Amino acid sequence: MTWAASCGSWLKRALRAPGHERNTALLVGKSALAATLAWWVAYDLLNAASPAFAPFSAVLIMNATIYRSVWQSLRYTAAVTVGVAVQAAVGFVAGPDLFAFVLVAVIALCLGQWPALGEQRSQVATAAFFAFSTYVTATGTGERVSQLGQIIVLVLVGCGVGLAVNLCVAPPLRYRSAEHGLRALAAEVEALLDDMSDGLCTGDVDAERARQWRAAGESAQRAVGQARAGLSTAENSLPFNPRRLLPAHRGYLSFERYRQSVDALERAVYQLGSLTRSLGRWRETENTYTYAPALRAYADFAGSLRDIAHILAALDSDTLTEQAEEMCRLASIAQEALDEVLSTAREDELPLSDASRPYGVLVVEAGRLMEEFQNTCDVLKETADA
């Protein structure tokens, strides 16, 4: 596929439906607009000597959410102010020579370690160096003071323009990020449960398959972090966002159901990790006990949980009521499958208390998994009925 065809395909995806491509295109367009307006204000209206500070600031604070843009603008402005202040304090005392630059660099880099400035800490030194350059090229004390003050003014202009554009032009409301994160996590859990169900139904577990399950469990753990990041983005998109007041978005002002669902699935992933580790220690030969029926019952149980995860992987706020009802129905089936696991283990007199064998761990983790999936179903059902 040629470069032009790839770009065309990317643009079609951006125009066709909401998603990463459209979000990226909006962010690029808004950043370009903010930079252009900031340059116009700085160059044409203020006739600034270093107008590039304004568009640079406007682009730097443009973020996926207004809340983050506000925080970044405050931190960036503070970092630049500190950097300029360092240069002013040192420059007017030590003068524009090499020794003064060394002092500015050391002090600015030390102050740049201040945690309160967050991601903008490096801008302290950057601003100090630019301020030093401006200070050196100025011809008199009055001009130096004016130029240093102008840097801060241009930063304020750029941040103000950037915030205004982000607020007024398609302000991002990323409530779907929480939904997508939960879907991705559920899809990882579904894939693991599906493979486990397929493997356990044979009545035995080999070392290679157990290793694959452990790897899939680790992948699910990473998906937990991604789901939490999506949830955080969704929550941060609400503050200061005027779109949240529109009737179409009033149903998405709380993400508690997603938080509780992610919490439950995170615990389920932990239980699955313990389960896969136990299966990894499975004896290659077991002649003392008859365990094949219990494993087949466990396969049915894993399959019933997989069906619940399948619905979670396609979760949609618009059809949540129907999906929640179906999940509760499947949870009842999963509970019956769990009862069958316990019954089979008792009938075959498996040593559930023997720590050298995985039977007890399998039964305990099955009960915990059932609790977490049932909790997820209940949370979504209560939310749908509210």
URNOR-V345878 format. One line per field, one symbol per residue. phi: phi as a letter, one per 40 degrees, with the letter a starting at -180 (. if undefined). burial: b if it has 24 or more other C-alpha atoms within 12 Angstrom, else e. A space follows every 10 residues. Layout:
phi->???
burial->???
//
This chain:
phi->.ccccccccc ccccccacic cccccccccc cccccccccc ccccccfccb ccdccccccc ccbcbcdccc cccccccccc cccccccccc ccccgcbccc cccccccccc cccccccfcc cccccdcccc ccccccccca cccccccccc dccccccccc ccccccccbf dcbbcccccc cccccccccc cccccccccc ccgabccccc cccccccccc cccccccccc ccccccccdg ccccccdcbc cbcbbccccc ccdccccccc cccccccccc ccccbabcbc bdcccccccc cccccdcccc cccbdadcbc cccccccccc cccccccccc ccccccccfc ccccccbcdc cccccccccc cccccccccc cccccc
burial->eeeeeeeeee eeeeeeeeee eebeebbeeb bbbbbbbbbb bbeeeeebbb bbbbbbbbbb bbbbbbbbbb bbbbbbbbbb bbbbbbbbbb bbeeebeeeb bebbbebbbe bbeeeebeeb bbbbbbbbbb bbbbbbeeee eeebbebbbb bbbbbbbbbb bbbbbbbebe bbbbbbbbbb bbbbbbbbbb bbbbbbbbbb beebbeeebb bbbbebbbbb bebbbbbbbb bbbbbbbbbb bebbeeeeee ebbbbebbbb bbbbbbbbbb bbbbbbbbbb bbeeeeeeee bbbbbbbbbb bbbbbbbbbb bbbbbbbeeb eebbbbbbbb bbbbbebbeb bbebbeeeeb eeeeeebbbb bbbbbbbbbb bbbbbbbbbb bebeee
//
